[in-house]
């Protein structure tokens, strides 16, 4: 009777352990599957590109503000010509 109890308990514990281990293994395999890794990498690259884009836009905005400030301080006309052609006799 004692021996049967312990055999049954051991079989139950072994089966439970095997089920838990197999579930954990499948979960880990899904985590490192190529599709999952590619999706995570793509998400990371998208986040990085968004940060770079926002940083460039912020830099351009700050540059424009600083240029306007320097032009104001120097007394330069804001309506400077945007056409960079040399005068007629300067060629």
MIMI-19884 format. One line per 10 residues: their letters; for each residue z, y, x of N, C-alpha, C. Coordinates in pm, 1 decimal. Last residue first. Example, Ala and Ser with C-alpha at 12.3 -4.5 7.8 and 13.67 -1.06 7.14 Angstrom:
sa	708.0,-225.0,1285.0,714.0,-106.0,1367.0,787.0,3.0,1290.0  780.0,-569.0,1319.0,780.0,-450.0,1230.0,780.0,-330.0,1320.0;
This chain:
xxxxxxxxxx	-6332.1,8895.3,2969.4,-6380.2,8761.7,3007.7,-6430.9,8769.8,3143.8  -6256.7,9137.4,2862.2,-6165.4,9071.9,2957.7,-6215.7,8936.3,3004.7  -6386.4,9274.4,2660.0,-6428.9,9299.3,2797.5,-6347.0,9223.7,2900.5  -6258.1,9181.1,2417.0,-6403.4,9166.8,2438.3,-6444.0,9183.2,2584.0  -5946.4,8999.1,2476.6,-6025.2,9117.2,2435.1,-6170.5,9102.4,2477.5  -5911.5,8643.9,2393.7,-5898.5,8760.9,2485.3,-5980.0,8878.8,2432.5  -5749.4,8496.5,2114.8,-5875.7,8529.5,2182.8,-5853.6,8650.3,2274.3  -5541.9,8385.6,1962.0,-5521.8,8404.6,2105.2,-5651.3,8433.0,2179.1  -5402.5,8479.1,1665.8,-5530.2,8447.3,1727.4,-5521.3,8480.7,1876.4  -5175.8,8579.6,1571.1,-5173.5,8436.8,1601.3,-5301.7,8392.7,1667.1;
xxxxxxxxxx	-5018.3,8883.7,1653.2,-5139.8,8811.2,1617.5,-5130.4,8665.0,1658.3  -4695.9,8942.2,1512.6,-4781.1,8930.5,1631.1,-4903.8,8849.8,1593.9  -4504.8,9038.5,1329.5,-4640.5,9009.0,1286.3,-4735.6,9006.8,1405.5  -4277.4,9118.0,1455.6,-4279.5,8983.8,1397.3,-4420.8,8943.3,1359.5  -4281.4,9292.4,1757.5,-4328.4,9289.7,1620.3,-4333.6,9145.3,1571.6  -3979.3,9314.3,1947.8,-4119.1,9274.6,1932.7,-4154.3,9267.5,1785.5  -3723.5,9370.4,2023.1,-3796.0,9472.4,1949.4,-3943.6,9439.5,1934.7  -3556.3,9189.0,2130.9,-3650.7,9252.9,2222.7,-3732.1,9361.0,2153.6  -3416.3,9099.8,1906.8,-3343.4,9166.3,2014.1,-3435.9,9242.0,2108.9  -3628.6,8980.3,1762.3,-3554.1,9093.2,1705.4,-3483.8,9171.1,1815.8;
xxxxxxxxxx	-3699.1,8776.7,1941.2,-3798.4,8878.9,1907.0,-3730.0,9002.9,1848.2  -3461.4,8629.3,1938.5,-3505.4,8693.3,2063.0,-3608.5,8802.0,2036.1  -3463.5,8543.9,1668.5,-3352.0,8623.9,1721.5,-3392.9,8696.9,1848.7  -3694.6,8392.0,1661.3,-3684.1,8510.8,1575.7,-3573.2,8602.4,1626.3  -3619.5,8190.6,1841.1,-3734.5,8276.0,1871.7,-3727.9,8404.2,1789.2  -3408.0,8075.1,1701.2,-3381.8,8140.1,1830.4,-3495.8,8233.7,1867.7  -3545.6,7969.2,1480.4,-3437.9,8067.5,1461.8,-3412.5,8145.9,1590.3  -3716.6,7787.5,1610.0,-3772.6,7899.8,1533.8,-3668.2,8009.4,1510.9  -3525.9,7612.5,1717.5,-3616.6,7684.7,1806.7,-3676.1,7806.7,1735.3  -3410.8,7507.2,1487.6,-3327.5,7587.0,1577.8,-3413.9,7669.9,1672.6;
xxxxxxxxxx	-3635.9,7370.5,1389.7,-3573.3,7476.3,1310.9,-3489.6,7567.7,1399.1  -3678.9,7186.5,1595.9,-3782.3,7285.6,1564.6,-3724.4,7402.0,1485.9  -3438.7,7037.6,1575.9,-3471.7,7109.8,1699.0,-3575.8,7217.5,1674.9  -3468.0,6927.1,1322.9,-3356.7,7018.5,1348.4,-3382.4,7101.4,1473.7  -3692.0,6762.6,1371.0,-3699.2,6870.2,1271.7,-3588.8,6973.0,1294.2  -3581.0,6586.2,1560.7,-3694.3,6671.5,1597.7,-3705.9,6788.4,1500.5  -3384.5,6464.0,1403.2,-3345.6,6538.2,1522.2,-3457.0,6633.6,1565.4  -3537.2,6332.5,1212.9,-3446.0,6439.1,1170.2,-3403.8,6525.6,1288.5  -3667.3,6149.6,1384.5,-3744.2,6246.4,1306.4,-3656.3,6363.2,1262.3  -3449.0,6001.7,1477.6,-3531.8,6076.6,1572.4,-3610.1,6184.6,1498.9;
xxxxxxxxxx	-3357.3,5888.0,1236.7,-3270.2,5976.7,1314.6,-3350.2,6062.3,1411.8  -3581.4,5732.8,1170.0,-3537.7,5840.1,1079.5,-3448.4,5939.4,1154.6  -3584.6,5552.6,1379.2,-3696.9,5644.9,1364.5,-3660.1,5760.7,1271.8  -3342.4,5416.4,1327.1,-3359.6,5491.1,1451.2,-3472.5,5592.4,1437.6  -3398.8,5296.5,1080.8,-3287.3,5391.5,1091.3,-3303.6,5478.9,1215.3  -3607.9,5131.1,1160.7,-3632.2,5234.2,1060.3,-3522.3,5340.5,1065.2  -3476.9,4963.2,1338.1,-3581.7,5052.0,1387.7,-3612.3,5163.7,1288.8  -3303.7,4830.1,1160.0,-3249.3,4910.0,1269.7,-3351.2,5007.5,1324.9  -3489.1,4699.2,996.2,-3397.2,4797.6,939.1,-3338.9,4888.3,1046.0  -3605.5,4530.0,1185.3,-3687.5,4631.0,1118.5,-3599.0,4740.0,1059.3;
xxxxxxxxxx	-3386.4,4368.0,1246.4,-3446.3,4451.1,1350.8,-3529.9,4562.7,1289.2  -3344.6,4243.3,999.3,-3239.9,4327.5,1056.6,-3294.6,4419.9,1163.9  -3588.4,4104.9,975.9,-3548.4,4202.7,873.5,-3442.5,4297.2,928.4  -3575.1,3935.4,1198.7,-3682.4,4034.8,1188.3,-3646.5,4143.5,1088.0  -3354.0,3777.7,1129.9,-3349.1,3861.7,1249.6,-3455.7,3970.8,1244.4  -3457.5,3653.6,900.3,-3337.2,3736.5,891.8,-3329.2,3831.5,1011.1  -3674.7,3512.7,1002.2,-3695.1,3613.8,898.3,-3577.0,3708.5,890.0  -3554.2,3334.6,1192.7,-3645.9,3441.2,1235.9,-3666.6,3550.4,1130.4  -3203.3,3282.7,1143.7,-3341.7,3248.1,1110.9,-3432.5,3364.7,1150.8  -2938.0,3324.7,1173.1,-3021.3,3340.7,1293.4,-3165.2,3297.9,1268.7;
xxxxxxxxxx	-2835.9,3277.9,918.1,-2810.3,3407.2,982.9,-2901.2,3430.4,1102.4  -2900.7,3014.4,869.1,-2968.5,3119.5,792.5,-2952.1,3254.8,858.8  -2719.3,2892.4,1046.0,-2863.3,2875.1,1068.1,-2943.1,2980.6,991.5  -2478.0,2957.5,924.6,-2508.8,3012.0,1056.7,-2658.1,3001.9,1086.7  -2505.0,2805.0,690.4,-2488.7,2950.3,682.1,-2524.6,3015.9,815.6  -2514.9,2545.9,793.9,-2629.5,2599.8,720.4,-2623.9,2752.0,712.7  -2253.8,2533.6,904.8,-2370.8,2520.9,990.4,-2495.2,2577.0,921.7  -2095.6,2552.4,675.8,-2084.0,2655.1,779.1,-2207.4,2653.3,868.6  -2171.0,2313.8,548.2,-2194.4,2443.6,483.2,-2191.1,2556.9,585.3  -2080.1,2125.7,734.4,-2223.7,2134.8,705.1,-2257.2,2267.0,636.9;
xxxxxxxxxx	-1802.7,2170.6,731.8,-1878.8,2192.2,855.0,-2028.3,2205.5,826.3  -1743.0,2097.9,466.6,-1716.6,2235.5,512.4,-1798.6,2265.8,637.4  -1815.4,1827.6,475.4,-1880.3,1919.6,380.8,-1863.2,2063.8,427.0  -1641.9,1729.1,671.7,-1786.6,1719.8,690.6,-1860.7,1816.6,599.2  -1390.5,1775.5,552.7,-1425.7,1841.2,679.3,-1575.8,1840.8,703.2  -1414.0,1601.0,334.6,-1395.5,1744.5,313.4,-1435.2,1822.9,438.4  -1432.5,1356.5,469.3,-1542.1,1401.1,383.1,-1533.7,1551.7,359.5  -1180.2,1350.8,598.4,-1304.8,1347.5,675.2,-1423.0,1397.6,594.6  -1005.4,1351.3,382.0,-1001.8,1462.6,476.7,-1130.1,1468.3,558.6  -1080.9,1106.8,264.5,-1091.9,1232.5,189.4,-1094.4,1353.0,282.0;
xxxxxxxxxx	-1016.9,927.9,469.8,-1154.4,937.3,421.4,-1176.3,1068.4,345.3  -737.9,972.5,486.4,-825.2,998.5,600.6,-970.9,1013.0,560.0  -655.3,884.6,232.5,-630.8,1022.9,274.0,-721.6,1061.2,390.1  -732.1,616.1,247.7,-791.5,702.1,145.8,-774.2,849.6,183.1  -561.4,534.8,456.7,-707.1,519.7,469.4,-777.1,612.7,369.7  -313.4,586.5,344.0,-353.8,661.3,462.2,-504.3,649.7,486.6  -315.0,402.0,128.5,-296.2,545.4,104.7,-350.3,626.4,221.4  -339.5,160.0,267.5,-444.8,202.8,174.4,-436.7,352.0,145.5  -89.5,150.5,397.0,-213.0,155.1,474.3,-329.6,204.1,386.8  88.1,130.0,188.1,92.4,247.0,275.6,-39.7,261.5,350.1;
x	0.0,-118.5,81.9,0.0,0.0,0.0,0.0,125.6,86.8;
